[in-house]
Amino acid sequence: MQVLKERKSSREFSPQELPAQELSNILWAAFGINRPETGGRTAPSAMNMQEIDVYAILAEGLYRYEAKTHALKRIHGNDIRALAGKQPFVKDAPVNIVMVADYSRTTKASQDRKNVYANADAAYISENIYLYCASEGLATVVRASVDRQALAKAMHLGPDQEIIFAQTVGYPKGSR
Ligand SMILES: Cc1cc2nc3c(=O)[nH]c(=O)nc-3n(C[C@H](O)[C@H](O)[C@H](O)COP(=O)(O)O)c2cc1C
């Protein structure tokens, strides 16, 4: 009840980096494995397709969250924060999470459902991030306002991949 009371969108962030443990917790809350025996995740997914990949855009580069090993895989070392969204706070915030659908993992779904499911599945991940942030006093906002073409190029995404949402995370402005 407490985190639901405190869940909100914030658009003012401190540029202060988050500690590695905090980033690790955010990513696990977002879409980590909470049932290792089955590979079950912290967010539900339609037909358990688990088609959303969670990326983290940091000042030092782009990383993909590998849930199986709970590790970050470095994709490249370019600072692409300015492409993570159209709003001015995005480029200075320490973390931008990007939820990317990989349609090569949606073969079980009919063609007209794939995009609906990808949007729903990403939204659950987003809410997990919101609730974790509420529990830790972190600021966050999910964003559909993204130049998907430019960001997909900067993220080196393939033809089966589509950016669904981005979500900025950091300390609230003025808190440190
Ligand atoms: C699908 C979706 C897309 C959103 N896109 C943006 C966005 O691009 N930029 C932004 O500042 N907020 C965005 N938001 C946040 C909403 O504006 C926000 O949730 C709404 O104003 C209610 O405020 P609250 O989250 O504090 O309750 C988005 C929210 C959702 C669910």
PDBQT file of the ligand as one rigid body, heavy atoms in Angstrom, charges set to zero:
ROOT
HETATM    1  C1  LIG A 201       2.125   4.748 -22.228  1.00  0.00    +0.000 C 
HETATM    2  C2  LIG A 201       2.601   5.994 -21.519  1.00  0.00    +0.000 A 
HETATM    3  C3  LIG A 201       3.395   6.908 -22.190  1.00  0.00    +0.000 A 
HETATM    4  C4  LIG A 201       3.865   8.044 -21.528  1.00  0.00    +0.000 A 
HETATM    5  N1  LIG A 201       4.700   8.887 -22.200  1.00  0.00    +0.000 NA
HETATM    6  C5  LIG A 201       5.211   9.965 -21.557  1.00  0.00    +0.000 A 
HETATM    7  C6  LIG A 201       6.153  10.818 -22.201  1.00  0.00    +0.000 A 
HETATM    8  O1  LIG A 201       6.528  10.600 -23.339  1.00  0.00    +0.000 OA
HETATM    9  N2  LIG A 201       6.656  11.838 -21.497  1.00  0.00    +0.000 N 
HETATM   10  C7  LIG A 201       6.291  12.114 -20.201  1.00  0.00    +0.000 A 
HETATM   11  O2  LIG A 201       6.779  13.084 -19.621  1.00  0.00    +0.000 OA
HETATM   12  N3  LIG A 201       5.385  11.316 -19.560  1.00  0.00    +0.000 NA
HETATM   13  C8  LIG A 201       4.844  10.251 -20.196  1.00  0.00    +0.000 A 
HETATM   14  N4  LIG A 201       3.994   9.415 -19.540  1.00  0.00    +0.000 N 
HETATM   15  C9  LIG A 201       3.658   9.667 -18.132  1.00  0.00    +0.000 C 
HETATM   16  C10 LIG A 201       2.245  10.238 -17.982  1.00  0.00    +0.000 C 
HETATM   17  O3  LIG A 201       2.225  11.572 -18.481  1.00  0.00    +0.000 OA
HETATM   18  C11 LIG A 201       1.836  10.180 -16.499  1.00  0.00    +0.000 C 
HETATM   19  O4  LIG A 201       1.771   8.837 -16.078  1.00  0.00    +0.000 OA
HETATM   20  C12 LIG A 201       0.509  10.865 -16.276  1.00  0.00    +0.000 C 
HETATM   21  O5  LIG A 201       0.609  12.271 -16.474  1.00  0.00    +0.000 OA
HETATM   22  C13 LIG A 201      -0.025  10.622 -14.854  1.00  0.00    +0.000 C 
HETATM   23  O6  LIG A 201       0.923  11.060 -13.899  1.00  0.00    +0.000 OA
HETATM   24  P1  LIG A 201       1.454  10.067 -12.756  1.00  0.00    +0.000 P 
HETATM   25  O7  LIG A 201       2.246   8.970 -13.429  1.00  0.00    +0.000 OA
HETATM   26  O8  LIG A 201       2.315  10.924 -11.853  1.00  0.00    +0.000 OA
HETATM   27  O9  LIG A 201       0.250   9.518 -12.056  1.00  0.00    +0.000 OA
HETATM   28  C14 LIG A 201       3.496   8.290 -20.188  1.00  0.00    +0.000 A 
HETATM   29  C15 LIG A 201       2.678   7.359 -19.520  1.00  0.00    +0.000 A 
HETATM   30  C16 LIG A 201       2.239   6.228 -20.161  1.00  0.00    +0.000 A 
HETATM   31  C17 LIG A 201       1.409   5.214 -19.394  1.00  0.00    +0.000 C 
ENDROOT
TORSDOF 0
